């Protein structure tokens, strides 16, 4: 069985936390940011848990060795 390749785009977008769960960044971060309040911009910088419906596929196909 050959080695699986990590999808480099997904590697940059997803991180694995200490518990082994996939974290994803929030959306709406790049455009029209100057009109948002400081509080909202700080909230956008936090990572969220990736949706459970996608995690199994991500771990198996896209990020086979974690990040």
PDB file with one MODEL, atoms N, CA, C and O in Angstrom:
MODEL        1
ATOM      1  N   UNK A   1       0.847  -1.182   0.000  1.00  0.00           N
ATOM      2  CA  UNK A   1       0.000   0.000   0.000  1.00  0.00           C
ATOM      3  C   UNK A   1       0.894   1.247   0.000  1.00  0.00           C
ATOM      4  O   UNK A   1       1.715   1.408   0.903  1.00  0.00           O
ATOM      5  N   UNK A   2       0.750   2.119  -0.981  1.00  0.00           N
ATOM      6  CA  UNK A   2       1.586   3.323  -1.009  1.00  0.00           C
ATOM      7  C   UNK A   2       1.168   4.327   0.063  1.00  0.00           C
ATOM      8  O   UNK A   2       0.068   4.265   0.613  1.00  0.00           O
ATOM      9  N   UNK A   3       2.073   5.237   0.334  1.00  0.00           N
ATOM     10  CA  UNK A   3       1.761   6.295   1.300  1.00  0.00           C
ATOM     11  C   UNK A   3       0.686   7.204   0.735  1.00  0.00           C
ATOM     12  O   UNK A   3       0.622   7.415  -0.476  1.00  0.00           O
ATOM     13  N   UNK A   4      -0.159   7.744   1.603  1.00  0.00           N
ATOM     14  CA  UNK A   4      -1.176   8.712   1.191  1.00  0.00           C
ATOM     15  C   UNK A   4      -0.592  10.108   1.276  1.00  0.00           C
ATOM     16  O   UNK A   4       0.226  10.400   2.148  1.00  0.00           O
ATOM     17  N   UNK A   5      -1.018  10.967   0.365  1.00  0.00           N
ATOM     18  CA  UNK A   5      -0.528  12.340   0.380  1.00  0.00           C
ATOM     19  C   UNK A   5      -1.504  13.226   1.151  1.00  0.00           C
ATOM     20  O   UNK A   5      -2.721  13.071   1.044  1.00  0.00           O
ATOM     21  N   UNK A   6      -0.957  14.149   1.921  1.00  0.00           N
ATOM     22  CA  UNK A   6      -1.756  15.135   2.638  1.00  0.00           C
ATOM     23  C   UNK A   6      -2.162  16.233   1.668  1.00  0.00           C
ATOM     24  O   UNK A   6      -1.339  16.706   0.883  1.00  0.00           O
ATOM     25  N   UNK A   7      -3.409  16.635   1.716  1.00  0.00           N
ATOM     26  CA  UNK A   7      -3.884  17.742   0.883  1.00  0.00           C
ATOM     27  C   UNK A   7      -3.372  19.045   1.495  1.00  0.00           C
ATOM     28  O   UNK A   7      -3.773  19.414   2.599  1.00  0.00           O
ATOM     29  N   UNK A   8      -2.485  19.743   0.776  1.00  0.00           N
ATOM     30  CA  UNK A   8      -1.791  20.892   1.350  1.00  0.00           C
ATOM     31  C   UNK A   8      -2.724  22.062   1.634  1.00  0.00           C
ATOM     32  O   UNK A   8      -2.485  22.822   2.572  1.00  0.00           O
ATOM     33  N   UNK A   9      -3.788  22.223   0.839  1.00  0.00           N
ATOM     34  CA  UNK A   9      -4.748  23.293   1.109  1.00  0.00           C
ATOM     35  C   UNK A   9      -5.491  23.046   2.411  1.00  0.00           C
ATOM     36  O   UNK A   9      -5.728  23.974   3.185  1.00  0.00           O
ATOM     37  N   UNK A  10      -5.856  21.792   2.650  1.00  0.00           N
ATOM     38  CA  UNK A  10      -6.542  21.444   3.895  1.00  0.00           C
ATOM     39  C   UNK A  10      -5.595  21.529   5.079  1.00  0.00           C
ATOM     40  O   UNK A  10      -6.006  21.879   6.185  1.00  0.00           O
ATOM     41  N   UNK A  11      -4.335  21.211   4.849  1.00  0.00           N
ATOM     42  CA  UNK A  11      -3.351  21.277   5.937  1.00  0.00           C
ATOM     43  C   UNK A  11      -3.208  22.702   6.456  1.00  0.00           C
ATOM     44  O   UNK A  11      -2.996  22.914   7.649  1.00  0.00           O
ATOM     45  N   UNK A  12      -3.324  23.675   5.561  1.00  0.00           N
ATOM     46  CA  UNK A  12      -3.204  25.072   5.973  1.00  0.00           C
ATOM     47  C   UNK A  12      -4.467  25.576   6.664  1.00  0.00           C
ATOM     48  O   UNK A  12      -4.404  26.511   7.462  1.00  0.00           O
ATOM     49  N   UNK A  13      -5.614  24.967   6.365  1.00  0.00           N
ATOM     50  CA  UNK A  13      -6.885  25.458   6.897  1.00  0.00           C
ATOM     51  C   UNK A  13      -7.305  24.788   8.195  1.00  0.00           C
ATOM     52  O   UNK A  13      -7.977  25.413   9.016  1.00  0.00           O
ATOM     53  N   UNK A  14      -6.934  23.552   8.398  1.00  0.00           N
ATOM     54  CA  UNK A  14      -7.371  22.798   9.568  1.00  0.00           C
ATOM     55  C   UNK A  14      -6.192  22.503  10.483  1.00  0.00           C
ATOM     56  O   UNK A  14      -5.071  22.285  10.024  1.00  0.00           O
ATOM     57  N   UNK A  15      -6.461  22.500  11.779  1.00  0.00           N
ATOM     58  CA  UNK A  15      -5.457  22.153  12.776  1.00  0.00           C
ATOM     59  C   UNK A  15      -6.069  21.108  13.705  1.00  0.00           C
ATOM     60  O   UNK A  15      -7.288  21.037  13.860  1.00  0.00           O
ATOM     61  N   UNK A  16      -5.214  20.304  14.316  1.00  0.00           N
ATOM     62  CA  UNK A  16      -5.673  19.305  15.277  1.00  0.00           C
ATOM     63  C   UNK A  16      -5.345  19.819  16.670  1.00  0.00           C
ATOM     64  O   UNK A  16      -4.205  20.197  16.941  1.00  0.00           O
ATOM     65  N   UNK A  17      -6.340  19.835  17.556  1.00  0.00           N
ATOM     66  CA  UNK A  17      -6.092  20.321  18.913  1.00  0.00           C
ATOM     67  C   UNK A  17      -5.508  19.203  19.767  1.00  0.00           C
ATOM     68  O   UNK A  17      -5.268  18.103  19.269  1.00  0.00           O
ATOM     69  N   UNK A  18      -5.283  19.468  21.024  1.00  0.00           N
ATOM     70  CA  UNK A  18      -4.648  18.508  21.911  1.00  0.00           C
ATOM     71  C   UNK A  18      -5.449  17.234  22.105  1.00  0.00           C
ATOM     72  O   UNK A  18      -4.880  16.174  22.369  1.00  0.00           O
ATOM     73  N   UNK A  19      -6.766  17.331  21.977  1.00  0.00           N
ATOM     74  CA  UNK A  19      -7.629  16.161  22.123  1.00  0.00           C
ATOM     75  C   UNK A  19      -7.751  15.376  20.824  1.00  0.00           C
ATOM     76  O   UNK A  19      -8.433  14.352  20.782  1.00  0.00           O
ATOM     77  N   UNK A  20      -7.096  15.843  19.761  1.00  0.00           N
ATOM     78  CA  UNK A  20      -7.151  15.144  18.487  1.00  0.00           C
ATOM     79  C   UNK A  20      -8.332  15.530  17.618  1.00  0.00           C
ATOM     80  O   UNK A  20      -8.608  14.869  16.617  1.00  0.00           O
ATOM     81  N   UNK A  21      -9.038  16.602  17.994  1.00  0.00           N
ATOM     82  CA  UNK A  21     -10.194  17.039  17.215  1.00  0.00           C
ATOM     83  C   UNK A  21      -9.767  18.079  16.186  1.00  0.00           C
ATOM     84  O   UNK A  21      -8.836  18.852  16.415  1.00  0.00           O
ATOM     85  N   UNK A  22     -10.456  18.087  15.056  1.00  0.00           N
ATOM     86  CA  UNK A  22     -10.129  19.020  13.986  1.00  0.00           C
ATOM     87  C   UNK A  22     -10.754  20.381  14.261  1.00  0.00           C
ATOM     88  O   UNK A  22     -11.937  20.487  14.586  1.00  0.00           O
ATOM     89  N   UNK A  23      -9.942  21.409  14.125  1.00  0.00           N
ATOM     90  CA  UNK A  23     -10.405  22.776  14.313  1.00  0.00           C
ATOM     91  C   UNK A  23     -10.374  23.488  12.964  1.00  0.00           C
ATOM     92  O   UNK A  23      -9.486  23.247  12.146  1.00  0.00           O
ATOM     93  N   UNK A  24     -11.346  24.364  12.740  1.00  0.00           N
ATOM     94  CA  UNK A  24     -11.407  25.113  11.495  1.00  0.00           C
ATOM     95  C   UNK A  24     -11.495  26.597  11.801  1.00  0.00           C
ATOM     96  O   UNK A  24     -12.021  26.973  12.849  1.00  0.00           O
ATOM     97  N   UNK A  25     -10.991  27.460  10.906  1.00  0.00           N
ATOM     98  CA  UNK A  25     -11.120  28.896  11.121  1.00  0.00           C
ATOM     99  C   UNK A  25     -12.525  29.374  10.771  1.00  0.00           C
ATOM    100  O   UNK A  25     -13.245  28.705  10.030  1.00  0.00           O
ATOM    101  N   UNK A  26     -12.908  30.514  11.294  1.00  0.00           N
ATOM    102  CA  UNK A  26     -14.193  31.107  10.955  1.00  0.00           C
ATOM    103  C   UNK A  26     -14.111  31.787   9.596  1.00  0.00           C
ATOM    104  O   UNK A  26     -13.032  32.162   9.137  1.00  0.00           O
ATOM    105  N   UNK A  27     -15.267  31.938   8.962  1.00  0.00           N
ATOM    106  CA  UNK A  27     -15.328  32.578   7.647  1.00  0.00           C
ATOM    107  C   UNK A  27     -15.515  34.092   7.810  1.00  0.00           C
ATOM    108  O   UNK A  27     -15.597  34.588   8.934  1.00  0.00           O
ATOM    109  N   UNK A  28     -15.580  34.818   6.701  1.00  0.00           N
ATOM    110  CA  UNK A  28     -15.846  36.264   6.651  1.00  0.00           C
ATOM    111  C   UNK A  28     -14.715  37.072   7.269  1.00  0.00           C
ATOM    112  O   UNK A  28     -14.968  38.095   7.905  1.00  0.00           O
ATOM    113  N   UNK A  29     -13.477  36.633   7.094  1.00  0.00           N
ATOM    114  CA  UNK A  29     -12.366  37.311   7.747  1.00  0.00           C
ATOM    115  C   UNK A  29     -11.622  38.282   6.846  1.00  0.00           C
ATOM    116  O   UNK A  29     -10.894  39.141   7.344  1.00  0.00           O
ATOM    117  N   UNK A  30     -11.783  38.171   5.538  1.00  0.00           N
ATOM    118  CA  UNK A  30     -10.863  38.891   4.677  1.00  0.00           C
ATOM    119  C   UNK A  30     -11.451  40.149   4.038  1.00  0.00           C
ATOM    120  O   UNK A  30     -10.695  41.030   3.628  1.00  0.00           O
ATOM    121  N   UNK A  31     -12.761  40.258   3.944  1.00  0.00           N
ATOM    122  CA  UNK A  31     -13.346  41.329   3.143  1.00  0.00           C
ATOM    123  C   UNK A  31     -14.229  42.204   4.037  1.00  0.00           C
ATOM    124  O   UNK A  31     -14.954  41.692   4.890  1.00  0.00           O
ATOM    125  N   UNK A  32     -14.166  43.522   3.838  1.00  0.00           N
ATOM    126  CA  UNK A  32     -14.974  44.483   4.610  1.00  0.00           C
ATOM    127  C   UNK A  32     -14.705  44.372   6.104  1.00  0.00           C
ATOM    128  O   UNK A  32     -15.623  44.457   6.919  1.00  0.00           O
ATOM    129  N   UNK A  33     -13.460  44.184   6.446  1.00  0.00           N
ATOM    130  CA  UNK A  33     -13.125  43.997   7.852  1.00  0.00           C
ATOM    131  C   UNK A  33     -13.050  45.316   8.605  1.00  0.00           C
ATOM    132  O   UNK A  33     -13.236  45.339   9.822  1.00  0.00           O
ATOM    133  N   UNK A  34     -12.786  46.399   7.917  1.00  0.00           N
ATOM    134  CA  UNK A  34     -12.598  47.672   8.624  1.00  0.00           C
ATOM    135  C   UNK A  34     -13.894  48.211   9.216  1.00  0.00           C
ATOM    136  O   UNK A  34     -13.856  48.992  10.167  1.00  0.00           O
ATOM    137  N   UNK A  35     -15.026  47.813   8.676  1.00  0.00           N
ATOM    138  CA  UNK A  35     -16.285  48.340   9.214  1.00  0.00           C
ATOM    139  C   UNK A  35     -16.815  47.535  10.397  1.00  0.00           C
ATOM    140  O   UNK A  35     -17.800  47.934  11.019  1.00  0.00           O
ATOM    141  N   UNK A  36     -16.189  46.431  10.709  1.00  0.00           N
ATOM    142  CA  UNK A  36     -16.640  45.636  11.841  1.00  0.00           C
ATOM    143  C   UNK A  36     -16.017  46.129  13.132  1.00  0.00           C
ATOM    144  O   UNK A  36     -14.945  46.735  13.131  1.00  0.00           O
ATOM    145  N   UNK A  37     -16.695  45.864  14.221  1.00  0.00           N
ATOM    146  CA  UNK A  37     -16.176  46.297  15.515  1.00  0.00           C
ATOM    147  C   UNK A  37     -14.975  45.438  15.910  1.00  0.00           C
ATOM    148  O   UNK A  37     -14.773  44.346  15.378  1.00  0.00           O
ATOM    149  N   UNK A  38     -14.192  45.945  16.844  1.00  0.00           N
ATOM    150  CA  UNK A  38     -13.005  45.225  17.310  1.00  0.00           C
ATOM    151  C   UNK A  38     -13.398  43.893  17.927  1.00  0.00           C
ATOM    152  O   UNK A  38     -12.708  42.889  17.751  1.00  0.00           O
ATOM    153  N   UNK A  39     -14.496  43.891  18.639  1.00  0.00           N
ATOM    154  CA  UNK A  39     -14.956  42.670  19.298  1.00  0.00           C
ATOM    155  C   UNK A  39     -15.298  41.587  18.272  1.00  0.00           C
ATOM    156  O   UNK A  39     -14.951  40.420  18.453  1.00  0.00           O
ATOM    157  N   UNK A  40     -15.966  41.975  17.220  1.00  0.00           N
ATOM    158  CA  UNK A  40     -16.343  41.011  16.186  1.00  0.00           C
ATOM    159  C   UNK A  40     -15.098  40.477  15.479  1.00  0.00           C
ATOM    160  O   UNK A  40     -15.017  39.288  15.170  1.00  0.00           O
ATOM    161  N   UNK A  41     -14.141  41.350  15.229  1.00  0.00           N
ATOM    162  CA  UNK A  41     -12.911  40.917  14.558  1.00  0.00           C
ATOM    163  C   UNK A  41     -12.120  39.945  15.437  1.00  0.00           C
ATOM    164  O   UNK A  41     -11.510  39.005  14.929  1.00  0.00           O
ATOM    165  N   UNK A  42     -12.128  40.168  16.734  1.00  0.00           N
ATOM    166  CA  UNK A  42     -11.442  39.254  17.638  1.00  0.00           C
ATOM    167  C   UNK A  42     -12.137  37.890  17.647  1.00  0.00           C
ATOM    168  O   UNK A  42     -11.479  36.852  17.708  1.00  0.00           O
ATOM    169  N   UNK A  43     -13.461  37.902  17.587  1.00  0.00           N
ATOM    170  CA  UNK A  43     -14.201  36.642  17.576  1.00  0.00           C
ATOM    171  C   UNK A  43     -13.942  35.853  16.293  1.00  0.00           C
ATOM    172  O   UNK A  43     -13.957  34.622  16.311  1.00  0.00           O
ATOM    173  N   UNK A  44     -13.706  36.546  15.192  1.00  0.00           N
ATOM    174  CA  UNK A  44     -13.442  35.874  13.926  1.00  0.00           C
ATOM    175  C   UNK A  44     -12.085  35.181  13.917  1.00  0.00           C
ATOM    176  O   UNK A  44     -11.878  34.259  13.128  1.00  0.00           O
ATOM    177  N   UNK A  45     -11.165  35.596  14.765  1.00  0.00           N
ATOM    178  CA  UNK A  45      -9.840  35.016  14.785  1.00  0.00           C
ATOM    179  C   UNK A  45      -9.786  33.669  15.518  1.00  0.00           C
ATOM    180  O   UNK A  45      -8.789  32.955  15.419  1.00  0.00           O
ATOM    181  N   UNK A  46     -10.840  33.321  16.244  1.00  0.00           N
ATOM    182  CA  UNK A  46     -10.853  32.072  16.991  1.00  0.00           C
ATOM    183  C   UNK A  46     -11.164  30.899  16.069  1.00  0.00           C
ATOM    184  O   UNK A  46     -11.785  31.062  15.020  1.00  0.00           O
ATOM    185  N   UNK A  47     -10.725  29.729  16.476  1.00  0.00           N
ATOM    186  CA  UNK A  47     -10.994  28.512  15.714  1.00  0.00           C
ATOM    187  C   UNK A  47     -12.210  27.805  16.319  1.00  0.00           C
ATOM    188  O   UNK A  47     -12.479  27.922  17.515  1.00  0.00           O
ATOM    189  N   UNK A  48     -12.937  27.074  15.476  1.00  0.00           N
ATOM    190  CA  UNK A  48     -14.101  26.297  15.896  1.00  0.00           C
ATOM    191  C   UNK A  48     -13.854  24.826  15.607  1.00  0.00           C
ATOM    192  O   UNK A  48     -12.997  24.478  14.796  1.00  0.00           O
ATOM    193  N   UNK A  49     -14.610  23.967  16.275  1.00  0.00           N
ATOM    194  CA  UNK A  49     -14.550  22.550  15.948  1.00  0.00           C
ATOM    195  C   UNK A  49     -15.149  22.336  14.567  1.00  0.00           C
ATOM    196  O   UNK A  49     -16.177  22.930  14.239  1.00  0.00           O
ATOM    197  N   UNK A  50     -14.528  21.509  13.767  1.00  0.00           N
ATOM    198  CA  UNK A  50     -15.070  21.175  12.448  1.00  0.00           C
ATOM    199  C   UNK A  50     -16.326  20.328  12.644  1.00  0.00           C
ATOM    200  O   UNK A  50     -16.451  19.596  13.626  1.00  0.00           O
ATOM    201  N   UNK A  51     -17.247  20.441  11.699  1.00  0.00           N
ATOM    202  CA  UNK A  51     -18.526  19.735  11.781  1.00  0.00           C
ATOM    203  C   UNK A  51     -18.298  18.225  11.747  1.00  0.00           C
ATOM    204  O   UNK A  51     -17.456  17.735  10.994  1.00  0.00           O
ATOM    205  N   UNK A  52     -19.047  17.496  12.560  1.00  0.00           N
ATOM    206  CA  UNK A  52     -18.847  16.059  12.680  1.00  0.00           C
ATOM    207  C   UNK A  52     -19.158  15.321  11.389  1.00  0.00           C
ATOM    208  O   UNK A  52     -18.636  14.229  11.168  1.00  0.00           O
ATOM    209  N   UNK A  53     -19.997  15.894  10.529  1.00  0.00           N
ATOM    210  CA  UNK A  53     -20.333  15.226   9.273  1.00  0.00           C
ATOM    211  C   UNK A  53     -19.171  15.247   8.285  1.00  0.00           C
ATOM    212  O   UNK A  53     -19.173  14.483   7.320  1.00  0.00           O
ATOM    213  N   UNK A  54     -18.189  16.102   8.508  1.00  0.00           N
ATOM    214  CA  UNK A  54     -17.072  16.255   7.584  1.00  0.00           C
ATOM    215  C   UNK A  54     -15.785  15.652   8.143  1.00  0.00           C
ATOM    216  O   UNK A  54     -14.874  15.323   7.383  1.00  0.00           O
ATOM    217  N   UNK A  55     -15.704  15.507   9.451  1.00  0.00           N
ATOM    218  CA  UNK A  55     -14.458  15.121  10.108  1.00  0.00           C
ATOM    219  C   UNK A  55     -13.977  13.753   9.641  1.00  0.00           C
ATOM    220  O   UNK A  55     -12.787  13.580   9.375  1.00  0.00           O
ATOM    221  N   UNK A  56     -14.863  12.795   9.539  1.00  0.00           N
ATOM    222  CA  UNK A  56     -14.466  11.439   9.154  1.00  0.00           C
ATOM    223  C   UNK A  56     -13.837  11.436   7.764  1.00  0.00           C
ATOM    224  O   UNK A  56     -12.815  10.788   7.542  1.00  0.00           O
ATOM    225  N   UNK A  57     -14.448  12.159   6.831  1.00  0.00           N
ATOM    226  CA  UNK A  57     -13.925  12.228   5.464  1.00  0.00           C
ATOM    227  C   UNK A  57     -12.581  12.954   5.429  1.00  0.00           C
ATOM    228  O   UNK A  57     -11.662  12.545   4.720  1.00  0.00           O
ATOM    229  N   UNK A  58     -12.478  14.040   6.204  1.00  0.00           N
ATOM    230  CA  UNK A  58     -11.225  14.798   6.235  1.00  0.00           C
ATOM    231  C   UNK A  58     -10.080  13.947   6.766  1.00  0.00           C
ATOM    232  O   UNK A  58      -8.996  13.927   6.183  1.00  0.00           O
ATOM    233  N   UNK A  59     -10.314  13.253   7.856  1.00  0.00           N
ATOM    234  CA  UNK A  59      -9.249  12.465   8.467  1.00  0.00           C
ATOM    235  C   UNK A  59      -8.829  11.291   7.585  1.00  0.00           C
ATOM    236  O   UNK A  59      -7.658  10.912   7.561  1.00  0.00           O
ATOM    237  N   UNK A  60      -9.785  10.722   6.865  1.00  0.00           N
ATOM    238  CA  UNK A  60      -9.477   9.548   6.067  1.00  0.00           C
ATOM    239  C   UNK A  60      -8.786   9.899   4.744  1.00  0.00           C
ATOM    240  O   UNK A  60      -7.793   9.272   4.375  1.00  0.00           O
ATOM    241  N   UNK A  61      -9.308  10.891   4.042  1.00  0.00           N
ATOM    242  CA  UNK A  61      -8.835  11.173   2.691  1.00  0.00           C
ATOM    243  C   UNK A  61      -7.867  12.352   2.612  1.00  0.00           C
ATOM    244  O   UNK A  61      -6.851  12.280   1.920  1.00  0.00           O
ATOM    245  N   UNK A  62      -8.177  13.424   3.312  1.00  0.00           N
ATOM    246  CA  UNK A  62      -7.473  14.681   3.102  1.00  0.00           C
ATOM    247  C   UNK A  62      -6.297  14.847   4.055  1.00  0.00           C
ATOM    248  O   UNK A  62      -5.228  15.308   3.654  1.00  0.00           O
ATOM    249  N   UNK A  63      -6.493  14.472   5.311  1.00  0.00           N
ATOM    250  CA  UNK A  63      -5.436  14.615   6.320  1.00  0.00           C
ATOM    251  C   UNK A  63      -5.177  13.259   6.978  1.00  0.00           C
ATOM    252  O   UNK A  63      -5.486  13.085   8.157  1.00  0.00           O
ATOM    253  N   UNK A  64      -4.620  12.300   6.245  1.00  0.00           N
ATOM    254  CA  UNK A  64      -4.510  10.941   6.789  1.00  0.00           C
ATOM    255  C   UNK A  64      -3.545  10.828   7.968  1.00  0.00           C
ATOM    256  O   UNK A  64      -3.678   9.904   8.771  1.00  0.00           O
ATOM    257  N   UNK A  65      -2.585  11.731   8.097  1.00  0.00           N
ATOM    258  CA  UNK A  65      -1.596  11.645   9.169  1.00  0.00           C
ATOM    259  C   UNK A  65      -1.749  12.762  10.189  1.00  0.00           C
ATOM    260  O   UNK A  65      -0.820  13.026  10.953  1.00  0.00           O
ATOM    261  N   UNK A  66      -2.890  13.418  10.219  1.00  0.00           N
ATOM    262  CA  UNK A  66      -3.071  14.567  11.094  1.00  0.00           C
ATOM    263  C   UNK A  66      -2.363  15.770  10.514  1.00  0.00           C
ATOM    264  O   UNK A  66      -1.889  15.726   9.379  1.00  0.00           O
ATOM    265  N   UNK A  67      -2.288  16.814  11.261  1.00  0.00           N
ATOM    266  CA  UNK A  67      -1.634  18.039  10.744  1.00  0.00           C
ATOM    267  C   UNK A  67      -0.494  18.394  11.662  1.00  0.00           C
ATOM    268  O   UNK A  67       0.200  19.384  11.430  1.00  0.00           O
TER     269      UNK A  67
ENDMDL
END
